[in-house]
C-alpha cells in the first residue's frame, strides 16, 4: 500500500476558510513549523473526537433515560431524546428470549408479529439482548440494553470515522466532518442504522484500495443490515462501464450477492411440507411494501396539502427513483470527466432519501459519511447539517404537539411542514453543489491538487472508454506518481 508523507496531506485549515475560522477556537490554522505526524495522527484525533461527540449524544438522551422512555409519552419528544432501542427490547420480545424471525411476537408484547428489520440488524439486536444482564425490573433491563447497544454502536461510529479518514489518502482530516457532525451525535442511538453505515463506509474504503471482492462482500453484508447500501452498485456499474472495467463491477456484484445469500439463506426458508419463505424473514420486505406515507417524506407534505392519502405512493416513489437513477446514469456518461465514486454514491443515496415514502431522523446517518467524501467543504456541509438539526427538532416537537392532548406543547403542523421543507431543501442544496462539481470538475476541492478519484480504487486515473453525446474527454491522464494524476487536455469521443 502506498504511504503518504505528512507534507502531502491536505490541511483543511489551509484550503477551507470555514475550517480555518473554526480552528481559531483551538489555536488557529497549522503553521509552517507544525510537527509532522503522517496520516496516523489525524486518524487518531478523529477517532477521539468521534468518541467525544458520541458521548455528548448519549448525554443528550439523559432526560429520557430515567423518565421519558417510561413515563409520560410526550417527555421523550419535548426533550428530543426518543430512541427505538429501549422500546423494542420488550416490544419485540427480546426480554422474553424470543428468537428473531423464528418466534412469533405475542400481541401483548408489541404491534408486530415478527421483527421488522433485516437479518443482520436482527442479529445485532439479539447479541445486545444476550449481553444485557438479566434480573431486575423491565425498566432497568431496558436501560442496560440501551447502554449495551450504545457501546456497540460507538464501535460502529469509530469505524465509520476511521474509514472516511482513510478513504482519501491525502485528505484524512475530512473525517472530522463526520466526527463533528451534530446530526450524527443527535441520531446515533435512535436506532441501529450505524451498523449498516459502518459496513458501507468499510466498503467504500475497500473500493478505494482496489479490492472489488472485499467491497462486494461488505456491500452484501450492509444490505443484509439495511436495504439502502445495495444502491452503491449502481454508481459502480456506471463508473466501471465508462472506464471499460466491467470485470471489477461483476466481481463486486457477485461478492455482494454471495455475502447477502450466506447471511439470509439460513433464516429465509422453512423446510417440511414443501419449501416456503419464512414469514419472519419476509416481514421486513412486506412491512416496507405495506407501510403508508410517513413522517419526513415529500409524499407526506403532498398528502397533507392535498388531503389525498396517496394509496399508490409505492408506484410514485419507485417511478421517481428510476427516473432519478437514469438521470444519474446520464450525468455519469455525459460528464466532461468521469465523476468520483463518492459523488455518485452520495447522489444515489440522497435520491433514495428524497423519494422514499418515509424519512426517519436517523436516516441522515446514511448520508453523512458519503457527503464528507463527496463534498468535503465545511460551509456546504454545515448548511446541510443545520437543516437536518432543525428537522430533528421539528419532528419531535410536532409529535409532542399532537400527543399531549389539549396542551399543544410543541410545534404545530405548519411549523413541522417548514422543518420538513428545510430538510428537503438542505439535501437538494448539497446534491446541487455535488452535481455542479461533476459538471465543472475544476471546482471539485478533492481534485484541486491534480488527483483523479482517490476513492476510485482500480478506476483512479483510468482512461475513459465510453462517453456519450457531445461530451469530450477534456482531461486525460498523462502521468501518475505517488497516487496523483497529472491531467492534460485533449479531445476524444466514446
C-alpha positions as CSV (number, residue, x, y, z in Angstrom):
1,X,0.0,0.0,0.0
2,X,1.4,3.4,-0.9
3,X,2.2,5.6,2.0
4,X,1.6,9.3,2.2
5,X,4.1,11.7,3.6
6,X,3.0,14.4,6.1
7,X,3.8,17.2,3.6
8,X,1.4,15.6,1.1
9,X,-1.6,15.7,3.4
10,X,-4.3,18.3,2.6
11,X,-4.9,20.6,5.6
12,X,-8.5,21.9,5.7
13,X,-7.4,25.0,7.7
14,X,-5.2,26.0,4.7
15,X,-7.7,25.3,1.9
16,X,-11.1,25.9,3.6
17,X,-11.9,29.3,5.0
18,X,-14.6,28.0,7.4
19,X,-12.3,25.3,8.8
20,X,-9.6,28.0,9.2
21,X,-12.0,30.3,11.1
22,X,-13.2,27.4,13.3
23,X,-9.7,26.4,14.1
24,X,-9.2,29.7,16.0
25,X,-11.0,28.1,18.9
26,X,-8.1,25.7,19.3
27,X,-5.2,28.0,18.4
28,X,-5.7,28.7,14.7
29,X,-4.5,27.0,11.5
30,X,-1.4,24.8,11.4
31,X,1.7,26.8,10.7
32,X,4.9,26.0,8.8
33,X,6.5,24.7,12.0
34,X,3.8,22.3,12.9
35,X,5.2,18.9,13.9
36,X,4.7,16.2,11.2
37,X,3.0,13.0,12.0
38,X,1.7,11.4,8.9
39,X,-1.8,10.2,8.4
40,X,-1.9,8.3,11.7
41,X,-2.1,11.5,13.8
42,X,-5.3,12.9,12.2
43,X,-6.9,9.5,12.2
44,X,-6.3,9.1,15.9
45,X,-7.6,12.6,16.7
46,X,-10.7,12.0,14.5
47,X,-11.4,8.7,16.4
48,X,-11.1,10.5,19.8
49,X,-13.3,13.4,18.6
50,X,-15.9,10.8,17.4
51,X,-15.9,9.2,20.8
52,X,-16.4,12.5,22.5
53,X,-19.2,13.6,20.2
54,X,-20.9,10.2,20.6
55,X,-20.7,10.6,24.4
56,X,-22.3,14.0,24.1
57,X,-25.1,12.4,22.1
58,X,-25.7,10.0,24.9
59,X,-25.8,12.8,27.4
60,X,-28.4,14.5,25.2
61,X,-30.6,11.3,25.8
62,X,-30.3,11.6,29.6
63,X,-33.8,13.2,30.2
64,X,-35.3,10.0,28.7
65,X,-33.0,7.5,30.5
66,X,-34.9,7.8,33.8
67,X,-38.2,9.2,32.7
68,X,-39.1,9.9,29.1
69,X,-38.8,6.4,27.8
70,X,-41.0,5.0,30.6
71,X,-43.3,7.7,32.0
72,X,-45.3,10.4,30.2
73,X,-45.0,9.6,26.5
74,X,-44.5,13.2,25.3
75,X,-41.5,13.9,27.6
76,X,-39.3,12.0,25.1
77,X,-40.5,14.3,22.4
78,X,-40.3,17.6,24.2
79,X,-36.7,16.8,25.2
80,X,-35.9,15.4,21.7
81,X,-34.4,12.2,23.3
82,X,-36.5,9.5,21.7
83,X,-34.9,6.1,20.9
84,X,-36.3,2.9,19.5
85,X,-33.8,0.8,21.4
86,X,-35.4,0.7,24.9
87,X,-39.0,0.4,23.4
88,X,-38.2,-2.5,21.1
89,X,-36.3,-4.5,23.8
90,X,-39.6,-5.6,25.2
91,X,-41.7,-4.6,22.2
92,X,-40.1,-7.3,20.0
93,X,-39.7,-10.0,22.7
94,X,-36.0,-9.7,23.4
95,X,-36.8,-9.5,27.1
96,X,-38.5,-12.9,26.8
97,X,-35.7,-14.6,24.9
98,X,-37.6,-14.8,21.7
99,X,-35.5,-15.6,18.6
100,X,-36.0,-13.1,15.8
101,X,-37.6,-14.4,12.6
102,X,-38.3,-17.8,14.2
103,X,-40.6,-17.0,17.1
104,X,-43.8,-15.0,16.7
105,X,-44.1,-12.0,18.9
106,X,-47.1,-12.1,21.1
107,X,-49.6,-9.2,20.7
108,X,-49.2,-8.4,24.4
109,X,-45.5,-7.5,23.7
110,X,-45.9,-5.3,20.6
111,X,-47.7,-4.4,17.5
112,X,-45.7,-6.7,15.1
113,X,-45.9,-10.4,14.7
114,X,-42.3,-10.7,13.7
115,X,-39.2,-8.4,13.8
116,X,-39.4,-5.9,11.0
117,X,-35.6,-5.4,10.5
118,X,-33.2,-7.2,8.1
119,X,-31.3,-10.3,9.3
120,X,-28.0,-8.7,10.3
121,X,-29.7,-5.9,12.2
122,X,-31.8,-8.6,14.0
123,X,-28.5,-10.4,14.8
124,X,-27.1,-7.2,16.2
125,X,-30.2,-6.7,18.4
126,X,-30.1,-10.3,19.5
127,X,-26.4,-10.1,20.5
128,X,-27.1,-6.9,22.5
129,X,-30.0,-8.6,24.2
130,X,-27.9,-11.7,25.1
131,X,-25.2,-9.5,26.6
132,X,-27.7,-7.5,28.6
133,X,-27.7,-8.7,32.3
134,X,-30.9,-10.3,33.4
135,X,-32.8,-9.7,36.6
136,X,-34.4,-6.6,38.0
137,X,-37.3,-4.6,36.6
138,X,-38.1,-4.4,32.9
139,X,-37.2,-0.7,33.1
140,X,-33.8,-1.5,34.5
141,X,-33.2,-4.1,31.8
142,X,-34.2,-1.7,29.1
143,X,-31.8,0.9,30.4
144,X,-29.0,-1.6,30.5
145,X,-29.9,-2.8,27.0
146,X,-29.7,0.8,25.7
147,X,-26.2,1.1,27.2
148,X,-25.1,-2.2,25.6
149,X,-26.4,-1.1,22.2
150,X,-24.8,2.3,22.6
151,X,-21.4,0.7,23.3
152,X,-21.8,-1.5,20.2
153,X,-22.9,1.5,18.1
154,X,-20.0,3.5,19.4
155,X,-17.6,0.9,17.9
156,X,-19.5,1.3,14.6
157,X,-19.2,5.1,14.8
158,X,-15.4,4.9,15.2
159,X,-15.2,2.5,12.3
160,X,-17.1,5.0,10.1
161,X,-14.9,7.9,11.1
162,X,-11.7,6.0,10.5
163,X,-12.8,4.6,7.2
164,X,-13.8,8.1,5.9
165,X,-10.5,9.5,7.1
166,X,-8.6,6.7,5.3
167,X,-10.6,6.6,2.0
168,X,-8.9,9.6,0.5
169,X,-5.3,9.1,1.3
170,X,-4.2,12.7,1.2
171,X,-7.3,14.0,3.0
172,X,-7.6,12.3,6.3
173,X,-8.9,15.4,8.0
174,X,-12.2,15.2,6.1
175,X,-13.1,12.6,8.6
176,X,-13.7,15.4,11.1
177,X,-16.8,16.4,9.1
178,X,-18.2,13.0,10.2
179,X,-16.9,13.2,13.8
180,X,-18.2,16.7,14.4
181,X,-21.5,16.4,12.5
182,X,-24.2,17.5,15.0
183,X,-26.9,15.4,13.4
184,X,-24.6,12.3,13.8
185,X,-24.4,12.8,17.6
186,X,-28.1,13.5,17.9
187,X,-29.3,10.5,15.9
188,X,-26.6,7.8,16.6
189,X,-28.6,5.9,19.2
190,X,-32.1,6.4,17.9
191,X,-31.9,3.1,16.0
192,X,-29.4,0.5,14.7
193,X,-28.6,2.2,11.4
194,X,-24.9,2.8,12.3
195,X,-24.2,-0.9,11.9
196,X,-25.2,-0.7,8.2
197,X,-23.4,2.6,7.8
198,X,-20.2,1.2,9.2
199,X,-20.3,-1.7,6.8
200,X,-21.0,0.7,3.9
201,X,-18.1,3.0,4.9
202,X,-15.8,0.0,5.1
203,X,-17.0,-1.0,1.6
204,X,-16.1,2.5,0.3
205,X,-12.7,2.2,1.9
206,X,-12.0,-1.2,0.3
207,X,-13.0,0.0,-3.1
208,X,-10.6,2.9,-2.7
209,X,-7.9,0.3,-2.1
210,X,-8.6,-1.5,-5.3
211,X,-10.3,-4.6,-3.7
212,X,-13.6,-5.1,-5.6
213,X,-14.3,-8.5,-4.0
214,X,-14.0,-7.2,-0.4
215,X,-16.1,-4.2,-1.5
216,X,-18.8,-6.5,-2.7
217,X,-18.8,-8.7,0.4
218,X,-19.2,-5.6,2.6
219,X,-22.0,-4.2,0.4
220,X,-23.8,-7.5,0.6
221,X,-23.4,-7.6,4.4
222,X,-24.5,-4.0,4.7
223,X,-27.6,-4.7,2.5
224,X,-28.4,-7.6,4.9
225,X,-28.5,-5.0,7.7
226,X,-30.3,-2.2,5.9
227,X,-31.5,-2.1,2.3
228,X,-30.0,1.2,1.1
229,X,-26.3,0.1,0.6
230,X,-27.3,-2.0,-2.4
231,X,-27.8,1.3,-4.2
232,X,-24.0,1.7,-4.3
233,X,-23.9,-1.0,-7.0
234,X,-25.5,1.4,-9.5
235,X,-22.7,4.0,-9.3
236,X,-20.1,1.2,-9.6
237,X,-21.8,-0.1,-12.7
238,X,-21.9,3.3,-14.3
239,X,-18.2,4.2,-13.5
240,X,-16.9,0.8,-14.5
241,X,-18.9,1.0,-17.7
242,X,-17.4,4.4,-18.5
243,X,-13.9,3.2,-17.7
244,X,-14.2,0.0,-19.6
245,X,-13.7,-2.1,-16.4
246,X,-16.7,-4.4,-16.3
247,X,-14.8,-7.2,-14.5
248,X,-14.3,-5.1,-11.4
249,X,-18.1,-4.4,-11.2
250,X,-19.0,-8.0,-11.8
251,X,-16.6,-9.1,-9.1
252,X,-18.2,-6.8,-6.6
253,X,-21.7,-7.8,-7.7
254,X,-21.0,-11.5,-7.4
255,X,-19.4,-11.0,-4.0
256,X,-22.3,-8.8,-2.8
257,X,-24.9,-11.4,-3.8
258,X,-22.9,-14.2,-2.3
259,X,-22.5,-12.4,1.1
260,X,-26.2,-11.4,1.2
261,X,-27.2,-15.0,0.5
262,X,-24.9,-16.5,3.1
263,X,-26.5,-14.3,5.7
264,X,-30.1,-14.6,4.6
265,X,-30.4,-18.2,3.4
266,X,-30.2,-19.8,6.9
267,X,-33.4,-18.0,8.0
268,X,-35.1,-17.5,4.7
269,X,-36.8,-20.8,4.1
270,X,-39.0,-23.3,6.0
271,X,-38.4,-26.9,5.1
272,X,-41.1,-29.5,5.7
273,X,-44.3,-30.0,3.7
274,X,-42.6,-28.2,0.9
275,X,-40.3,-25.2,0.8
276,X,-41.7,-21.9,1.9
277,X,-40.4,-18.4,2.6
278,X,-40.3,-17.9,6.3
279,X,-42.8,-15.2,7.2
280,X,-40.5,-13.9,9.9
281,X,-37.7,-13.3,7.4
282,X,-40.1,-11.7,4.9
283,X,-41.5,-9.3,7.5
284,X,-39.0,-6.5,6.7
285,X,-39.9,-6.6,3.0
286,X,-43.7,-6.9,3.5
287,X,-43.7,-4.1,6.1
288,X,-41.7,-1.8,3.8
289,X,-44.1,-2.5,1.0
290,X,-47.3,-2.0,3.0
291,X,-46.1,1.0,5.1
292,X,-48.1,4.1,4.2
293,X,-46.8,7.6,3.7
294,X,-45.0,8.5,6.8
295,X,-43.1,11.3,8.6
296,X,-40.3,13.2,6.9
297,X,-41.1,12.4,3.3
298,X,-42.0,14.7,0.3
299,X,-45.1,12.5,-0.1
300,X,-46.4,13.3,3.4
301,X,-46.2,17.0,2.6
302,X,-48.1,16.5,-0.6
303,X,-50.7,14.3,1.2
304,X,-51.2,16.9,4.0
305,X,-51.5,19.7,1.5
306,X,-53.9,17.9,-0.9
307,X,-55.8,15.7,1.5
308,X,-55.0,12.7,-0.7
309,X,-53.7,9.7,1.3
310,X,-51.6,8.7,-1.8
311,X,-52.5,5.0,-1.7
312,X,-50.3,4.4,-4.8
313,X,-47.2,6.0,-3.2
314,X,-45.1,2.9,-3.9
315,X,-45.6,3.4,-7.6
316,X,-44.9,7.1,-7.5
317,X,-41.8,6.7,-5.3
318,X,-40.4,3.8,-7.5
319,X,-41.0,5.7,-10.7
320,X,-39.3,8.8,-9.4
321,X,-36.4,6.7,-8.1
322,X,-36.0,5.0,-11.5
323,X,-36.1,8.4,-13.4
324,X,-33.5,9.8,-11.0
325,X,-31.3,6.8,-11.4
326,X,-31.4,7.1,-15.1
327,X,-30.6,10.8,-14.8
328,X,-27.5,9.8,-12.7
329,X,-26.5,7.5,-15.5
330,X,-26.7,10.3,-18.0
331,X,-24.8,12.6,-15.6
332,X,-22.0,9.9,-15.3
333,X,-21.7,9.2,-19.0
334,X,-22.1,12.8,-20.3
335,X,-19.9,14.5,-17.7
336,X,-16.7,16.0,-19.1
337,X,-14.7,13.9,-16.7
338,X,-15.6,10.7,-15.0
339,X,-17.3,11.5,-11.7
340,X,-15.7,10.3,-8.4
341,X,-17.3,7.2,-6.9
342,X,-18.1,9.1,-3.7
343,X,-20.0,11.8,-5.6
344,X,-22.3,9.3,-7.4
345,X,-22.7,7.2,-4.2
346,X,-23.9,10.3,-2.3
347,X,-26.2,11.3,-5.1
348,X,-27.9,7.9,-5.4
349,X,-28.5,7.5,-1.7
350,X,-29.7,11.1,-1.4
351,X,-32.1,10.4,-4.3
352,X,-33.5,7.4,-2.3
353,X,-33.9,9.6,0.8
354,X,-35.7,12.3,-1.2
355,X,-38.1,9.9,-3.0
356,X,-38.8,7.4,-0.2
357,X,-42.1,7.5,1.5
358,X,-40.6,7.8,4.9
359,X,-37.6,9.7,6.4
360,X,-36.8,8.7,9.9
361,X,-34.4,11.2,11.6
362,X,-31.6,8.7,11.8
363,X,-31.6,8.3,8.0
364,X,-29.3,11.3,7.9
365,X,-26.6,8.9,9.2
366,X,-26.7,7.2,5.7
367,X,-25.6,10.4,4.1
368,X,-23.1,12.0,6.4
369,X,-20.0,9.8,5.5
370,X,-20.9,10.0,1.8
371,X,-21.3,13.7,2.0
372,X,-17.9,14.1,3.7
373,X,-16.3,12.2,0.8
374,X,-18.4,13.8,-2.0
375,X,-18.2,17.4,-1.0
376,X,-15.6,18.0,1.8
377,X,-16.4,21.7,2.1
378,X,-17.2,22.9,5.6
379,X,-19.6,25.6,4.6
380,X,-21.8,23.4,2.4
381,X,-21.7,20.6,4.9
382,X,-22.7,22.8,7.8
383,X,-25.5,24.4,5.9
384,X,-26.9,21.0,5.3
385,X,-26.4,19.9,8.9
386,X,-28.2,23.0,10.1
387,X,-31.2,22.0,8.1
388,X,-31.1,18.4,9.4
389,X,-30.8,19.5,13.0
390,X,-33.8,21.8,12.6
391,X,-35.7,18.8,11.2
392,X,-34.6,16.6,14.1
393,X,-36.1,19.2,16.5
394,X,-39.1,19.7,14.3
395,X,-40.3,16.1,14.2
396,X,-40.1,15.6,17.9
397,X,-41.7,18.9,18.8
398,X,-44.5,18.1,16.3
399,X,-45.1,14.7,17.9
400,X,-45.2,16.4,21.3
401,X,-47.8,18.8,19.9
402,X,-50.1,16.2,18.7
403,X,-49.5,13.7,21.5
404,X,-50.3,15.8,24.7
405,X,-54.0,16.2,24.3
406,X,-55.2,19.8,24.6
407,X,-51.9,21.2,25.9
408,X,-50.4,21.5,22.5
409,X,-46.9,21.8,23.9
410,X,-44.7,21.7,20.9
411,X,-44.7,22.6,17.2
412,X,-48.0,22.9,15.2
413,X,-48.4,21.3,11.8
414,X,-47.3,24.4,9.9
415,X,-44.1,24.6,11.8
416,X,-43.4,20.9,11.2
417,X,-44.0,21.3,7.5
418,X,-41.5,24.2,7.4
419,X,-38.9,21.9,9.1
420,X,-39.7,19.2,6.5
421,X,-39.2,21.6,3.7
422,X,-35.9,22.8,5.2
423,X,-34.7,19.1,5.3
424,X,-35.6,18.6,1.6
425,X,-34.1,21.9,0.5
426,X,-30.9,21.3,2.5
427,X,-30.4,17.9,0.9
428,X,-31.2,19.2,-2.5
429,X,-28.7,22.0,-2.0
430,X,-25.9,19.6,-1.2
431,X,-26.9,17.5,-4.2
432,X,-26.8,20.6,-6.4
433,X,-23.2,21.5,-5.4
434,X,-22.1,17.9,-5.9
435,X,-23.7,17.9,-9.4
436,X,-22.0,21.2,-10.1
437,X,-18.6,19.6,-9.2
438,X,-19.3,16.8,-11.6
439,X,-20.1,19.1,-14.4
440,X,-17.3,21.5,-13.6
441,X,-14.6,19.3,-12.1
442,X,-12.2,22.2,-11.7
443,X,-14.5,23.3,-8.8
444,X,-14.1,20.0,-7.0
445,X,-12.0,20.6,-3.9
446,X,-10.7,16.9,-4.0
447,X,-9.3,17.4,-7.5
448,X,-7.6,20.7,-7.0
449,X,-4.3,19.0,-6.3
450,X,-4.4,17.0,-9.6
451,X,-6.0,13.9,-8.1
452,X,-8.4,11.9,-10.2
453,X,-10.6,9.9,-7.8
454,X,-8.9,9.0,-4.5
455,X,-12.0,6.8,-3.7
456,X,-11.9,5.2,-7.1
457,X,-9.6,2.3,-6.5
458,X,-9.0,0.5,-9.7
459,X,-10.6,3.3,-11.6
460,X,-8.4,6.0,-10.2
461,X,-6.5,7.5,-13.2
462,X,-8.1,5.1,-15.6
463,X,-8.8,6.5,-19.1
464,X,-12.4,6.9,-20.2
465,X,-13.6,4.3,-22.8
466,X,-17.3,5.2,-23.1
467,X,-18.5,8.8,-23.1
468,X,-21.9,9.6,-24.6
469,X,-23.2,12.5,-26.6
470,X,-21.3,15.7,-27.1
471,X,-19.1,15.2,-24.0
472,X,-15.4,15.2,-24.7
473,X,-12.7,14.0,-22.5
474,X,-11.2,17.4,-21.8
475,X,-8.9,15.7,-19.3
476,X,-6.7,12.7,-20.0
477,X,-4.2,11.1,-17.6
478,X,-0.7,11.5,-18.9
479,X,1.4,10.7,-15.8
480,X,0.7,9.0,-12.5
481,X,3.1,9.3,-9.5
482,X,2.6,8.8,-5.8
483,X,-1.1,8.3,-6.2
484,X,-1.5,11.6,-8.1
485,X,-2.5,12.0,-11.7
486,X,-1.3,14.8,-13.9
487,X,-4.1,15.7,-16.4
488,X,-3.7,17.2,-19.8
489,X,-6.3,18.5,-22.2
490,X,-7.4,16.6,-25.3
491,X,-10.4,15.6,-27.3
492,X,-12.0,12.3,-27.9
493,X,-15.3,10.6,-28.0
494,X,-16.8,7.4,-26.8
